Amino acid sequence: MENSSQSLFMKIEDLKKEVRMLKEENTKTKRNLMWKVRKLEKEKIVNDNDKIRLEREAKSLRAEVDRFRHPPLILATVTEILDNNRLAVKSSTGPHFVINYSNFVGDKLIEPGARVALNQQNFGVVEVLHSEKDPAVSGMEVDEKPSVSYSTIGGLEDQIVEVKETVELPLKKPELFKRVGIEPPKGVLLYGPPGTGKTLLAKAVANETNATFIKIVASEFVKKYIGEGARLVRGVFELAKEKAPSIIFIDEIDAVAAKRLKSSTSGDREVQRTLMQLLAELDGFESRGDIGIVAATNRPDILDPALLRPGRFDRFIEVPAPNEDGRREILKIHTKNMSLDEDVDLDFLASLTDSVSGADLKAICTEAGMFAIREERENITVSDFMDAIDKIMGVEHEEEFRKEAGVMFG
C-alpha cells in the first residue's frame, strides 16, 4: 500500500514536471510567434509605403508622358488689352491675333508687353510666362528706398539744387513742365573727382522722390559674347519700368561710352554696340514713364559726343572737391555722433585738409575713432585727428601739420 502511494506520488511529480516543460515550450513558441507577427507587420508597413511611393512615381510619369503627347504652345506678346476678356497679341511667328482669355489664367498678370503661351488649335491663353529679363539684371543692386537724404550730404548745395530741378521735379511735379510747355530733361551727368558725392546725390534724389534706386557700374554691360551687353541694357530699362517710379544710376559710364575710333578690335566693336543700345534707350523710342537717368564719371573728356548731345543728357553737373566751408560741413555731418574732446576744432581740421574729398574726410573721422579705440579712450582728441590726417593724406606734410597744430594748441 505504501509502495503504491509512493509510485503514485512520483507519477504526479513527473506529470507536474512535464506540464511545466510544456508551459515553457508554449511560452517560447508564443514569443517566437509574436516576434514573427511583429516582423511581418513591419514588412507590411514597408511594403505599403513602397506601394504608395511607386504609385506616385507612376502617376508622375504618366502625367509627364501626357504632357509630352500635347502639341507645343505658341509664344506671343500681348500688345493691347481689349474689352470682354479679349486681347490683341503678336505671335512669335509674326501674325497679330485678337483672342479671348479666361479670368482663371491670371487676370492681374496680363498686361501690355507680357509674354503668354497660346494653344495651337484655338489660340486660347494657356498661361502667362515670366519676363524674359536677363537673370543678371535681377541681381543688380536695387534699393527700394535709399536711406541717404540731402541732410547727409555736405558742401554740395548748388549741385543739390540742380539735381532737384533735373531729376526730382519731373518725377514729383510733372505738371509744372506741362504748364510751361517744355519737356523735362531726360538725364543728368555728374562728373568730378572720385569720392566727391556723386553716388550720394543720386541716392538722395531717389529717397526724396520715393523712387526705386537701380545702380549699375557701366563695366557690367561689357560681356563676353556678342549681343549680351545690348540685351543687358534693355533689361535694365525694363526693370526700371517695372519698378517705376525709379532712378537708374550708371556709375563710371566712361567704361562703355568712350569716344569711338576708326581702328578698333572686335572687343571694342562689341562695346560700341552696347553704347549704341544705350543711346537708343536714352533717346526714348518708347516712353520710359516715371524714370530718371543719372550717370557719373571721373573722365568726361573721353566720353563720346553722341552721348553728350541734348536729348540724351541734358544737364551736366560738376561735383568738385569741397572747399573749406564744404569740408567743415562734411566734418560736422560725420562727427555728429562722435564723442569729441573739447579741444577739437573742426574749422582748423577743415583748413588742414585742402583738396581732400568727402570720402577721404569720412575716412579721417573713422581713423580718428579707431586711434581712440586702440588706446581704450571714449573721447577723440586732436592728436587722433592729426594721426588720421597723416595716415589718409600721407606724411609728406607732416612737419607742416605739426607746426600749425603747435601754434594753435600749444
C-alpha positions as CSV (number, residue, x, y, z in Angstrom):
1,M,0.0,0.0,0.0
2,E,2.8,2.3,0.9
3,N,4.7,1.4,-2.3
4,S,1.7,2.1,-4.5
5,S,1.2,5.5,-2.8
6,Q,4.9,6.4,-3.4
7,S,4.7,5.4,-7.1
8,L,1.6,7.4,-7.5
9,F,3.3,10.4,-5.9
10,M,6.2,10.0,-8.3
11,K,3.9,9.8,-11.2
12,I,2.2,13.1,-10.1
13,E,5.6,14.8,-9.8
14,D,6.6,13.6,-13.2
15,L,3.3,14.9,-14.6
16,K,3.9,18.3,-13.0
17,K,7.4,18.5,-14.5
18,E,6.0,17.6,-17.9
19,V,3.3,20.3,-17.5
20,R,6.0,22.8,-16.6
21,M,8.1,21.9,-19.6
22,L,5.1,22.1,-21.9
23,K,4.3,25.5,-20.4
24,E,7.8,26.7,-21.0
25,E,7.8,25.4,-24.6
26,N,4.4,27.1,-25.2
27,T,5.8,30.4,-23.8
28,K,8.8,30.2,-26.1
29,T,6.6,29.2,-29.1
30,K,4.2,32.1,-28.3
31,R,7.1,34.6,-28.1
32,N,8.5,33.3,-31.4
33,L,5.1,33.7,-33.0
34,M,4.7,37.2,-31.6
35,W,8.1,38.2,-32.9
36,K,7.3,36.8,-36.3
37,V,3.9,38.7,-36.3
38,R,5.6,42.0,-35.4
39,K,8.2,41.4,-38.1
40,L,5.5,40.7,-40.7
41,E,3.6,43.8,-39.6
42,K,6.7,45.9,-40.1
43,E,7.3,44.3,-43.5
44,K,3.7,45.1,-44.4
45,I,4.1,48.8,-43.5
46,V,7.3,49.0,-45.6
47,N,5.6,47.3,-48.5
48,D,2.6,49.7,-48.2
49,N,4.9,52.7,-48.2
50,D,6.8,51.3,-51.2
51,K,3.5,50.8,-52.9
52,I,2.3,54.3,-52.3
53,R,5.7,55.7,-53.5
54,L,5.6,53.6,-56.6
55,E,2.1,54.7,-57.3
56,R,3.1,58.3,-57.0
57,E,6.0,57.8,-59.3
58,A,3.8,56.0,-61.8
59,K,1.3,58.9,-61.7
60,S,4.0,61.5,-62.2
61,L,5.5,59.5,-65.1
62,R,2.0,59.2,-66.7
63,A,1.5,62.9,-66.3
64,E,4.9,63.6,-67.9
65,V,4.0,61.3,-70.8
66,D,0.7,63.0,-71.3
67,R,2.5,66.4,-71.3
68,F,4.9,65.2,-74.0
69,R,1.9,64.0,-76.1
70,H,0.4,67.5,-76.1
71,P,1.4,69.7,-79.0
72,P,3.8,72.6,-78.4
73,L,2.4,76.0,-77.5
74,I,2.8,79.2,-79.4
75,L,4.7,82.1,-77.8
76,A,3.1,85.5,-78.1
77,T,3.4,89.0,-76.7
78,V,0.3,91.0,-75.5
79,T,0.1,94.3,-77.5
80,E,-3.3,95.6,-76.2
81,I,-6.0,94.7,-73.7
82,L,-9.5,94.9,-75.2
83,D,-12.9,94.7,-73.6
84,N,-14.8,91.5,-72.8
85,N,-11.8,89.4,-71.9
86,R,-10.2,89.9,-75.2
87,L,-6.5,90.5,-76.1
88,A,-4.5,91.7,-79.1
89,V,-1.4,89.6,-79.3
90,K,1.6,89.3,-81.7
91,S,2.7,85.7,-82.1
92,S,6.4,84.6,-82.3
93,T,5.7,83.6,-85.9
94,G,4.7,87.1,-86.9
95,P,0.9,87.5,-87.3
96,H,-1.3,89.5,-84.9
97,F,-4.4,87.9,-83.4
98,V,-7.4,89.0,-81.3
99,I,-8.1,86.2,-78.8
100,N,-10.2,85.5,-75.7
101,Y,-8.7,84.6,-72.3
102,S,-10.2,83.2,-69.1
103,N,-10.0,85.0,-65.8
104,F,-8.6,81.9,-64.3
105,V,-5.4,82.3,-66.3
106,G,-4.2,85.3,-64.1
107,D,-6.0,88.4,-65.0
108,K,-3.6,90.6,-62.9
109,L,-0.6,89.2,-64.7
110,I,-1.9,90.0,-68.2
111,E,-0.7,93.5,-69.3
112,P,0.8,95.0,-72.5
113,G,4.2,93.6,-73.0
114,A,3.5,90.3,-71.1
115,R,4.5,87.0,-72.7
116,V,1.8,84.4,-73.0
117,A,1.6,80.8,-74.3
118,L,-1.2,80.1,-76.8
119,N,-2.9,76.8,-77.7
120,Q,-2.2,75.8,-81.3
121,Q,-5.8,74.9,-82.1
122,N,-8.0,77.6,-80.6
123,F,-5.2,80.2,-79.7
124,G,-6.5,80.4,-76.2
125,V,-4.2,81.7,-73.5
126,V,-2.8,78.7,-71.6
127,E,-0.5,80.5,-69.2
128,V,1.3,83.8,-68.6
129,L,5.1,83.4,-68.8
130,H,7.7,85.1,-66.8
131,S,9.5,88.2,-68.2
132,E,12.5,87.4,-70.5
133,K,14.6,89.8,-68.4
134,D,18.3,88.7,-68.2
135,P,19.0,86.9,-64.9
136,A,22.0,89.3,-64.5
137,V,19.6,92.2,-64.3
138,S,17.7,90.7,-61.4
139,G,21.0,90.5,-59.5
140,M,21.7,94.2,-59.7
141,E,21.7,96.5,-56.7
142,V,18.1,97.5,-56.3
143,D,17.3,99.7,-53.3
144,E,13.5,100.3,-52.9
145,K,14.2,103.5,-51.0
146,P,17.8,104.5,-50.1
147,S,18.4,105.9,-46.6
148,V,20.6,108.8,-47.9
149,S,19.0,112.2,-47.7
150,Y,20.1,115.7,-48.6
151,S,20.9,116.4,-45.0
152,T,23.6,113.8,-45.0
153,I,25.4,115.5,-47.9
154,G,27.7,118.4,-47.1
155,G,29.3,121.1,-49.3
156,L,27.2,120.5,-52.4
157,E,24.3,123.0,-52.0
158,D,24.4,124.2,-55.6
159,Q,24.7,120.7,-57.0
160,I,21.7,119.6,-54.9
161,V,19.6,122.4,-56.3
162,E,20.5,121.4,-59.9
163,V,19.8,117.7,-59.3
164,K,16.4,118.6,-57.8
165,E,15.5,120.6,-60.8
166,T,16.6,117.9,-63.3
167,V,15.6,114.7,-61.7
168,E,13.3,115.3,-58.7
169,L,10.8,117.8,-60.2
170,P,9.9,115.7,-63.3
171,L,9.1,112.8,-61.0
172,K,7.2,114.7,-58.3
173,K,5.6,117.6,-60.3
174,P,5.4,116.8,-64.0
175,E,2.5,119.2,-64.3
176,L,4.9,122.2,-63.9
177,F,6.7,121.3,-67.2
178,K,3.3,120.9,-69.0
179,R,2.2,124.3,-67.9
180,V,5.4,125.9,-69.0
181,G,5.3,123.9,-72.3
182,I,8.7,122.3,-72.2
183,E,9.9,118.7,-72.0
184,P,11.7,117.7,-68.7
185,P,15.4,116.9,-69.0
186,K,15.9,113.2,-69.9
187,G,19.1,112.7,-68.0
188,V,21.8,114.3,-65.9
189,L,25.6,113.6,-66.0
190,L,27.5,114.1,-62.8
191,Y,31.3,114.5,-63.3
192,G,34.1,115.2,-60.9
193,P,37.0,113.6,-58.9
194,P,36.4,110.3,-57.1
195,G,34.8,110.4,-53.7
196,T,33.1,113.8,-54.0
197,G,29.5,112.5,-53.5
198,K,28.1,111.7,-57.0
199,T,26.5,108.4,-55.9
200,L,25.2,110.1,-52.7
201,L,23.4,112.7,-54.8
202,A,21.7,110.1,-56.9
203,K,20.6,108.1,-53.8
204,A,19.3,111.3,-52.1
205,V,17.1,112.1,-55.1
206,A,15.7,108.5,-55.0
207,N,15.0,109.0,-51.3
208,E,13.2,112.3,-51.7
209,T,11.0,111.0,-54.6
210,N,10.3,107.6,-53.0
211,A,11.7,106.0,-56.2
212,T,13.4,102.7,-56.6
213,F,17.2,103.1,-57.0
214,I,18.8,100.9,-59.6
215,K,22.6,101.1,-59.5
216,I,24.8,99.5,-62.1
217,V,28.5,100.0,-62.9
218,A,28.9,100.5,-66.7
219,S,31.6,97.9,-66.9
220,E,28.9,95.3,-66.1
221,F,27.5,96.0,-69.5
222,V,30.6,94.6,-71.1
223,K,30.1,90.8,-71.7
224,K,31.9,88.0,-73.4
225,Y,29.5,87.2,-76.2
226,I,28.1,89.4,-79.0
227,G,24.8,90.9,-78.1
228,E,24.8,90.2,-74.4
229,G,25.7,93.8,-73.4
230,A,22.9,95.3,-75.5
231,R,20.4,92.8,-74.1
232,L,21.5,93.7,-70.5
233,V,21.0,97.4,-71.3
234,R,17.4,96.6,-72.5
235,G,16.9,94.6,-69.3
236,V,17.9,97.4,-67.1
237,F,15.4,99.8,-68.6
238,E,12.7,97.1,-68.5
239,L,13.4,96.6,-64.8
240,A,13.1,100.4,-64.3
241,K,9.7,100.3,-66.0
242,E,8.5,97.5,-63.7
243,K,9.8,99.3,-60.6
244,A,8.6,102.8,-61.7
245,P,8.9,105.5,-60.4
246,S,12.6,104.6,-60.5
247,I,16.0,106.2,-60.9
248,I,18.7,104.4,-63.0
249,F,22.2,105.3,-61.8
250,I,25.0,104.3,-64.2
251,D,28.4,104.7,-62.5
252,E,31.7,105.0,-64.4
253,I,29.8,105.4,-67.6
254,D,33.0,106.0,-69.5
255,A,33.6,102.3,-69.4
256,V,31.2,101.8,-72.3
257,A,30.8,105.4,-73.6
258,A,34.4,106.3,-74.6
259,K,34.9,108.0,-78.0
260,R,34.6,105.7,-80.9
261,L,37.7,105.4,-83.1
262,K,38.1,104.3,-86.7
263,S,40.5,101.5,-85.9
264,S,39.2,99.1,-83.3
265,T,39.3,95.5,-82.2
266,S,36.4,93.1,-82.1
267,G,36.1,93.7,-78.4
268,D,35.9,97.5,-79.0
269,R,33.2,96.9,-81.6
270,E,31.1,94.9,-79.1
271,V,31.5,97.8,-76.5
272,Q,30.3,100.2,-79.3
273,R,27.2,98.0,-79.9
274,T,26.4,98.2,-76.2
275,L,26.9,102.0,-76.4
276,M,24.5,102.3,-79.4
277,Q,21.9,100.3,-77.5
278,L,22.3,102.7,-74.5
279,L,22.0,105.7,-76.9
280,A,18.8,104.2,-78.3
281,E,17.3,103.7,-74.8
282,L,18.3,107.2,-73.8
283,D,16.6,108.6,-76.9
284,G,13.4,107.1,-75.6
285,F,11.9,105.5,-78.7
286,E,9.4,104.1,-76.2
287,S,8.0,106.1,-73.3
288,R,10.0,105.3,-70.2
289,G,7.4,106.5,-67.8
290,D,8.5,107.8,-64.4
291,I,12.2,107.0,-64.9
292,G,15.0,109.3,-64.1
293,I,18.5,108.6,-65.5
294,V,21.7,109.7,-63.7
295,A,25.2,108.9,-64.8
296,A,28.6,109.6,-63.2
297,T,32.1,109.7,-64.5
298,N,35.6,110.8,-63.5
299,R,36.6,111.3,-67.1
300,P,34.1,113.5,-69.0
301,D,36.9,114.4,-71.5
302,I,36.8,110.9,-73.1
303,L,33.0,110.5,-73.5
304,D,31.6,110.0,-77.0
305,P,30.0,113.2,-78.4
306,A,26.8,111.3,-79.3
307,L,26.2,110.7,-75.6
308,L,26.6,114.3,-74.7
309,R,24.2,115.9,-77.1
310,P,20.9,117.4,-75.9
311,G,18.1,114.8,-75.7
312,R,20.2,112.2,-74.0
313,F,22.0,114.0,-71.2
314,D,20.5,117.5,-71.0
315,R,22.3,118.6,-67.8
316,F,25.9,118.4,-66.8
317,I,26.7,118.9,-63.2
318,E,30.2,119.2,-61.9
319,V,30.8,117.8,-58.4
320,P,34.2,119.2,-57.4
321,A,36.3,118.5,-54.3
322,P,34.8,120.5,-51.4
323,N,36.1,123.9,-50.5
324,E,36.9,124.8,-46.9
325,D,33.3,125.6,-46.0
326,G,32.2,122.4,-47.6
327,R,34.8,120.4,-45.7
328,R,33.6,121.9,-42.5
329,E,30.0,120.9,-43.2
330,I,31.1,117.4,-44.1
331,L,33.1,117.1,-40.9
332,K,30.1,118.2,-38.9
333,I,28.0,115.5,-40.5
334,H,30.5,112.7,-39.9
335,T,31.3,113.8,-36.3
336,K,27.7,114.4,-35.3
337,N,27.5,111.2,-33.3
338,M,31.2,111.1,-32.2
339,S,32.5,111.8,-28.7
340,L,34.9,114.7,-29.4
341,D,37.3,116.3,-26.9
342,E,36.6,119.9,-26.1
343,D,39.8,121.0,-27.9
344,V,38.8,119.6,-31.3
345,D,38.3,122.5,-33.7
346,L,36.5,121.5,-36.9
347,D,37.4,124.8,-38.6
348,F,41.1,124.0,-38.1
349,L,40.7,120.5,-39.4
350,A,38.9,121.8,-42.4
351,S,41.8,124.2,-43.1
352,L,44.3,121.4,-42.9
353,T,42.5,119.1,-45.4
354,D,42.9,121.1,-48.5
355,S,41.9,119.3,-51.8
356,V,40.5,116.3,-49.8
357,S,37.3,114.6,-51.0
358,G,34.2,113.9,-48.9
359,A,35.1,110.2,-48.9
360,D,38.6,111.0,-47.5
361,L,37.1,113.2,-44.8
362,K,34.8,110.3,-43.7
363,A,37.8,108.0,-43.6
364,I,39.7,110.6,-41.5
365,C,36.9,110.6,-38.9
366,T,36.7,106.8,-38.9
367,E,40.5,106.5,-38.4
368,A,40.5,109.1,-35.6
369,G,37.9,107.0,-33.8
370,M,40.0,103.9,-34.3
371,F,43.0,105.6,-32.8
372,A,40.9,106.4,-29.7
373,I,39.6,102.8,-29.5
374,R,43.2,101.5,-29.8
375,E,44.0,103.4,-26.6
376,E,40.7,102.4,-25.0
377,R,39.6,106.1,-24.7
378,E,36.0,107.3,-25.0
379,N,36.8,110.8,-26.3
380,I,38.5,111.5,-29.6
381,T,41.3,114.1,-29.3
382,V,43.0,116.5,-31.7
383,S,46.0,114.2,-31.7
384,D,43.8,111.4,-33.0
385,F,42.6,113.5,-35.9
386,M,46.2,114.6,-36.7
387,D,47.3,111.0,-36.8
388,A,44.3,110.2,-39.0
389,I,45.1,113.0,-41.4
390,D,48.7,111.8,-41.6
391,K,47.5,108.3,-42.4
392,I,44.9,109.3,-45.0
393,M,46.7,112.2,-46.7
394,G,50.3,110.8,-46.3
395,V,53.2,112.1,-44.3
396,E,54.6,114.5,-46.8
397,H,53.0,117.5,-45.0
398,E,53.6,116.1,-41.5
399,E,56.0,118.8,-40.4
400,E,53.6,121.5,-41.6
401,F,50.7,119.9,-39.8
402,R,52.6,119.5,-36.6
403,K,53.9,123.1,-36.8
404,E,50.4,124.5,-37.3
405,A,49.0,122.3,-34.6
406,G,51.7,123.5,-32.2
407,V,50.8,127.1,-32.9
408,M,47.1,126.6,-32.3
409,F,47.2,124.1,-29.4
410,G,50.5,124.9,-27.7
